[in-house]
Amino acid sequence: MRLAPEHVQVIGDELAIRWNDSTETYLPLEFLRRACPCAGCGGEPDVLGRVVRPEVTHTPASFRLRGYQLVGGYAIQPTWEDSHSSGLYTYQYLKRLEAARGEGSPP
């Protein structure tokens, strides 16, 4: 069975996801935004493979979710109140974020 969300909802300051494997994921919106996987937030490799990380600043609007789209059966693409919307969070990445959060690791 391929992992897929059955239901996605914002509850308070968390994104709640019920998966088709009968598990649930709860990720704080600020944690989720700070873990944005887009090149503008997380950086991208240069020609030698070193990741150049940009300096990213956030405002309170950066952590409020305006909406989201399911993309191609493999990812969620959030749109934040500050209009940022280039991050594609694959379902596997969301599960890894949940595990990292449970271990107390930063995104």
N, CA, C and O of each residue as an XYZ file, in Angstrom:
428
protein
N       0.844     -1.181      0.000
C       0.000      0.000      0.000
C       0.889      1.244      0.000
O       1.827      1.343      0.791
N       0.596      2.176     -0.875
C       1.332      3.427     -0.975
C       0.795      4.416      0.054
O      -0.417      4.598      0.172
N       1.702      5.058      0.805
C       1.316      6.010      1.836
C       0.605      7.209      1.217
O       1.077      7.790      0.240
N      -0.546      7.575      1.803
C      -1.309      8.724      1.320
C      -2.170      9.258      2.461
O      -2.616      8.495      3.317
N      -2.404     10.572      2.470
C      -3.276     11.126      3.503
C      -4.743     10.853      3.172
O      -5.166     10.950      2.020
N      -5.501     10.513      4.202
C      -6.949     10.363      4.036
C      -7.664     11.654      4.420
O      -8.721     11.983      3.881
N      -7.059     12.381      5.371
C      -7.672     13.623      5.838
C      -6.566     14.542      6.348
O      -5.677     14.103      7.078
N      -6.622     15.815      5.966
C      -5.656     16.825      6.410
C      -6.452     17.995      6.960
O      -7.409     18.460      6.341
N      -6.036     18.470      8.148
C      -6.777     19.552      8.791
C      -5.861     20.331      9.719
O      -4.989     19.753     10.368
N      -6.058     21.640      9.783
C      -5.369     22.450     10.775
C      -6.203     22.417     12.047
O      -7.396     22.720     12.038
N      -5.548     22.042     13.143
C      -6.191     22.020     14.454
C      -5.330     22.890     15.362
O      -4.225     22.505     15.742
N      -5.843     24.058     15.703
C      -5.056     24.996     16.509
C      -3.832     25.433     15.735
O      -3.944     25.980     14.639
N      -2.657     25.190     16.307
C      -1.410     25.565     15.638
C      -0.671     24.341     15.085
O       0.552     24.360     14.940
N      -1.425     23.279     14.779
C      -0.826     22.063     14.230
C      -1.519     21.643     12.939
O      -2.699     21.916     12.722
N      -0.745     20.968     12.090
C      -1.312     20.304     10.921
C      -1.522     18.849     11.306
O      -0.578     18.151     11.677
N      -2.755     18.401     11.217
C      -3.098     17.024     11.556
C      -3.342     16.247     10.265
O      -4.065     16.704      9.379
N      -2.732     15.072     10.172
C      -2.886     14.233      8.983
C      -3.264     12.829      9.428
O      -2.571     12.223     10.246
N      -4.351     12.318      8.895
C      -4.714     10.910      9.098
C      -4.296     10.191      7.821
O      -4.737     10.536      6.724
N      -3.440      9.189      7.983
C      -2.881      8.456      6.851
C      -3.679      7.194      6.546
O      -4.421      6.697      7.392
N      -3.521      6.691      5.346
C      -4.226      5.471      4.943
C      -3.662      4.213      5.595
O      -4.201      3.126      5.387
N      -2.589      4.334      6.381
C      -2.079      3.179      7.135
C      -2.584      3.197      8.572
O      -2.041      2.507      9.435
N      -3.627      3.990      8.831
C      -4.291      4.119     10.137
C      -3.468      4.857     11.183
O      -3.788      4.787     12.369
N      -2.408      5.568     10.772
C      -1.648      6.378     11.717
C      -2.052      7.838     11.566
O      -2.696      8.223     10.590
N      -1.665      8.638     12.544
C      -1.934     10.067     12.503
C      -0.647     10.822     12.795
O       0.190     10.370     13.576
N      -0.504     11.966     12.164
C       0.656     12.830     12.348
C       0.157     14.206     12.758
O      -0.798     14.728     12.182
N       0.813     14.792     13.763
C       0.508     16.141     14.216
C       1.810     16.928     14.211
O       2.738     16.611     14.957
N       1.876     17.948     13.375
C       3.089     18.757     13.265
C       2.762     20.224     13.542
O       1.888     20.792     12.887
N       3.455     20.847     14.507
C       3.243     22.269     14.740
C       3.560     23.057     13.469
O       4.527     22.759     12.768
N       2.741     24.057     13.184
C       2.914     24.832     11.955
C       4.272     25.524     11.902
O       4.890     25.571     10.839
N       4.746     26.059     13.017
C       6.054     26.712     13.008
C       7.154     25.711     12.689
O       8.047     26.007     11.895
N       7.103     24.541     13.292
C       8.073     23.477     13.019
C       8.036     23.111     11.537
O       9.079     22.967     10.899
N       6.827     22.963     10.999
C       6.654     22.595      9.598
C       7.250     23.657      8.678
O       7.955     23.321      7.727
N       6.979     24.918      8.945
C       7.499     25.998      8.095
C       9.018     26.093      8.177
O       9.682     26.294      7.161
N       9.566     25.950      9.370
C      11.022     26.025      9.520
C      11.720     24.850      8.826
O      12.912     24.919      8.527
N      10.975     23.781      8.575
C      11.524     22.614      7.893
C      11.218     22.623      6.399
O      11.327     21.592      5.735
N      10.834     23.783      5.870
C      10.466     23.878      4.456
C      11.593     23.343      3.576
O      12.737     23.781      3.698
N      11.275     22.395      2.690
C      12.308     21.771      1.866
C      12.641     22.501      0.573
O      13.450     22.002     -0.209
N      12.054     23.653      0.320
C      12.343     24.334     -0.951
C      13.766     24.885     -0.954
O      14.367     25.074      0.104
N      14.293     25.139     -2.130
C      15.657     25.658     -2.268
C      15.813     27.026     -1.625
O      16.883     27.348     -1.108
N      14.763     27.833     -1.649
C      14.832     29.159     -1.055
C      14.950     29.133      0.457
O      15.489     30.067      1.051
N      14.455     28.078      1.089
C      14.530     27.955      2.547
C      15.664     27.041      2.996
O      16.409     27.372      3.918
N      15.789     25.893      2.343
C      16.767     24.899      2.773
C      18.084     24.948      2.033
O      19.046     24.291      2.432
N      18.140     25.716      0.962
C      19.360     25.788      0.181
C      19.376     24.761     -0.930
O      18.477     23.930     -1.054
N      20.422     24.840     -1.733
C      20.610     23.886     -2.817
C      22.098     23.692     -3.033
O      22.893     24.573     -2.705
N      22.487     22.542     -3.583
C      23.911     22.265     -3.737
C      24.556     23.105     -4.838
O      23.941     23.409     -5.860
N      25.829     23.473     -4.591
C      26.588     24.147     -5.637
C      27.214     23.075     -6.542
O      26.888     21.896     -6.402
N      28.090     23.453     -7.452
C      28.655     22.498     -8.406
C      29.522     21.436     -7.730
O      29.758     20.378     -8.313
N      29.993     21.696     -6.525
C      30.803     20.718     -5.800
C      29.970     19.874     -4.837
O      30.507     19.033     -4.117
N      28.643     20.106     -4.829
C      27.763     19.329     -3.974
C      27.579     19.892     -2.578
O      26.869     19.301     -1.765
N      28.206     21.026     -2.283
C      28.019     21.647     -0.969
C      26.700     22.403     -0.969
O      26.385     23.123     -1.916
N      25.949     22.237      0.081
C      24.668     22.929      0.171
C      24.891     24.330      0.715
O      25.436     24.516      1.802
N      24.461     25.298     -0.059
C      24.546     26.703      0.343
C      23.202     27.061      0.954
O      22.180     27.067      0.267
N      23.206     27.357      2.245
C      21.962     27.653      2.960
C      21.718     29.162      2.993
O      22.564     29.920      3.468
N      20.578     29.590      2.497
C      20.263     31.016      2.539
C      19.863     31.445      3.949
O      19.466     30.619      4.771
N      19.972     32.729      4.215
C      19.470     33.260      5.477
C      17.987     33.552      5.286
O      17.608     34.354      4.433
N      17.165     32.907      6.073
C      15.715     33.035      5.940
C      15.180     33.766      7.166
O      15.509     33.419      8.300
N      14.364     34.768      6.931
C      13.710     35.464      8.039
C      12.216     35.162      7.980
O      11.635     35.000      6.906
N      11.622     35.094      9.145
C      10.200     34.796      9.250
C       9.491     35.918      9.987
O      10.091     36.643     10.780
N       8.213     36.043      9.711
C       7.339     36.953     10.430
C       6.249     36.093     11.067
O       6.176     34.901     10.768
N       5.416     36.635     11.915
C       4.315     35.829     12.461
C       3.443     35.204     11.364
O       2.931     34.099     11.540
N       3.270     35.897     10.244
C       2.468     35.360      9.134
C       3.110     34.124      8.501
O       2.428     33.325      7.860
N       4.415     33.973      8.683
C       5.121     32.823      8.115
C       4.644     31.503      8.702
O       4.823     30.451      8.089
N       4.044     31.550      9.874
C       3.655     30.330     10.576
C       2.146     30.091     10.585
O       1.655     29.212     11.293
N       1.417     30.875      9.798
C      -0.023     30.678      9.661
C      -0.304     30.093      8.287
O       0.103     30.647      7.266
N      -0.992     28.988      8.276
C      -1.285     28.285      7.032
C      -2.539     28.858      6.387
O      -3.607     28.884      6.999
N      -2.401     29.313      5.154
C      -3.543     29.843      4.397
C      -4.308     28.698      3.740
O      -5.536     28.737      3.669
N      -3.597     27.684      3.260
C      -4.210     26.548      2.591
C      -3.141     25.578      2.128
O      -1.959     25.764      2.414
N      -3.552     24.551      1.417
C      -2.601     23.556      0.915
C      -3.225     22.862     -0.288
O      -4.436     22.909     -0.507
N      -2.353     22.214     -1.063
C      -2.785     21.380     -2.176
C      -2.112     20.022     -2.051
O      -0.980     19.925     -1.576
N      -2.796     18.991     -2.470
C      -2.153     17.684     -2.630
C      -1.561     17.675     -4.030
O      -2.235     18.041     -4.993
N      -0.309     17.260     -4.148
C       0.412     17.322     -5.420
C       0.776     15.916     -5.875
O       1.513     15.203     -5.194
N       0.259     15.529     -7.022
C       0.674     14.315     -7.703
C       0.633     13.025     -6.916
O       1.323     12.074     -7.283
N      -0.135     12.949     -5.866
C      -0.215     11.708     -5.101
C       1.024     11.413     -4.280
O       1.210     10.280     -3.835
N       1.896     12.430     -4.064
C       3.114     12.158     -3.299
C       3.497     13.277     -2.326
O       4.409     13.096     -1.519
N       2.814     14.439     -2.385
C       3.254     15.566     -1.557
C       2.102     16.503     -1.213
O       1.042     16.497     -1.839
N       2.366     17.311     -0.183
C       1.486     18.408      0.208
C       2.251     19.697     -0.039
O       3.422     19.812      0.323
N       1.585     20.669     -0.657
C       2.191     21.971     -0.923
C       1.410     23.033     -0.161
O       0.337     23.449     -0.598
N       1.948     23.481      0.990
C       1.256     24.507      1.764
C       1.431     25.902      1.170
O       2.431     26.196      0.515
N       0.449     26.741      1.410
C       0.563     28.169      1.135
C       0.417     28.865      2.481
O      -0.582     28.701      3.183
N       1.438     29.645      2.823
C       1.484     30.313      4.109
C       0.942     31.732      3.977
O       0.873     32.269      2.871
N       0.564     32.333      5.076
C      -0.004     33.688      5.075
C       0.954     34.735      4.512
O       0.508     35.787      4.055
N       2.266     34.468      4.537
C       3.224     35.412      3.954
C       3.413     35.160      2.459
O       4.333     35.705      1.849
N       2.541     34.332      1.863
C       2.505     33.990      0.431
C       3.558     32.976      0.001
O       3.622     32.650     -1.184
N       4.379     32.467      0.901
C       5.355     31.440      0.535
C       4.607     30.144      0.205
O       3.755     29.702      0.976
N       4.929     29.539     -0.943
C       4.212     28.322     -1.331
C       5.055     27.394     -2.201
O       4.502     26.553     -2.909
N       6.371     27.526     -2.164
C       7.190     26.710     -3.065
C       7.660     25.398     -2.457
O       8.303     24.607     -3.148
N       7.362     25.142     -1.191
C       7.806     23.904     -0.559
C       6.880     22.737     -0.868
O       5.670     22.821     -0.659
N       7.453     21.654     -1.364
C       6.710     20.405     -1.559
C       7.146     19.430     -0.474
O       8.290     18.976     -0.465
N       6.242     19.111      0.434
C       6.518     18.206      1.533
C       6.032     16.821      1.120
O       4.831     16.554      1.147
N       6.960     15.932      0.734
C       6.533     14.592      0.349
C       5.956     13.890      1.570
O       6.255     14.249      2.709
N       5.142     12.904      1.322
C       4.537     12.173      2.436
C       5.619     11.529      3.303
O       5.509     11.525      4.529
N       6.666     10.983      2.671
C       7.754     10.374      3.428
C       8.491     11.429      4.262
O       8.893     11.154      5.392
N       8.668     12.640      3.705
C       9.327     13.722      4.437
C       8.496     14.109      5.662
O       9.055     14.347      6.732
N       7.189     14.175      5.521
C       6.327     14.496      6.660
C       6.454     13.448      7.750
O       6.469     13.788      8.933
N       6.547     12.182      7.374
C       6.730     11.109      8.365
C       8.091     11.246      9.047
O       8.202     11.010     10.250
N       9.136     11.627      8.286
C      10.462     11.828      8.875
C      10.454     13.022      9.830
O      11.095     12.982     10.880
N       9.732     14.078      9.469
C       9.615     15.225     10.371
C       8.939     14.825     11.679
O       9.347     15.251     12.759
N       7.915     14.011     11.566
C       7.232     13.540     12.769
C       8.191     12.760     13.661
O       8.206     12.952     14.877
N       8.985     11.888     13.067
C       9.950     11.090     13.837
C      11.010     11.997     14.463
O      11.374     11.810     15.624
N      11.508     12.979     13.703
C      12.533     13.900     14.220
C      11.972     14.718     15.380
O      12.664     14.961     16.369
N      10.744     15.132     15.256
C      10.110     15.917     16.321
C       9.971     15.075     17.575
O      10.195     15.568     18.680
N       9.604     13.811     17.418
C       9.469     12.903     18.552
C      10.785     12.651     19.262
O      10.814     12.380     20.463
N      11.880     12.744     18.509
C      13.209     12.531     19.087
C      13.817     13.826     19.614
O      14.915     13.824     20.172
N      13.097     14.933     19.434
C      13.586     16.215     19.884
C      14.624     16.830     18.965
O      15.299     17.787     19.345
N      14.763     16.295     17.761
C      15.722     16.837     16.793
C      15.145     18.051     16.110
O      13.937     18.120     15.884
N      15.988     19.014     15.777
C      15.496     20.163     15.023
C      15.224     19.758     13.584
O      15.782     18.772     13.104
N      14.373     20.505     12.890
C      14.087     20.171     11.491
C      15.296     20.380     10.601
O      15.222     20.144      9.395
